[in-house]
Amino acid sequence: MIMPEVKKVANKFKEYGMKLFTDYPVEKNEHCFMVDNMIVYLDQEDDTLAVSFHASAKPEEVANNMMILNEIDGLSDIFVMESFVYDLNDKFLSGEDAHSLVRRSIENEALKEFATRQTYIEVLTKAKCHEC
């Protein structure tokens, strides 16, 4: 059975159109929500939330989500935990490891884009135009 506090948190996500991927009880008085770019833990015993944001989350997203969470009535506090990410093997990484993986991914994408553009430039500059 869903506790009223759990339902209140889930309804807040729904109110703002935040995609709730899954939610499940963790322990007797704790519940976990996996939402868009964050994981939220509700401790019903002391009415607190602990939030972990995806390492690639933009500051604007984090600020907006924190404002939404602050609208939940009856919370005594909200704690922000380390960022997280899943690697290609679905391994959970947090903190600096998560940020390093995101940084490497961004660098790799930038290098791929650069190589692709260089190839296009090479083809265009060396191509011979026949009856343009």
Buried (B, 14 or more C-beta within 10 A) or exposed (E): EEEEBBEBBBEBBEEBEBEBEEBEBEEEEEBBBEBBBBBBBBBBEEBBBBBBBBBBBEEEBBEEBBEBBEEBEEBEEBEEBBBBBEEEEEEEBBEEBBBEBBEEBEEEEEEEEEEEEEEEEEEEEEEEEEEE
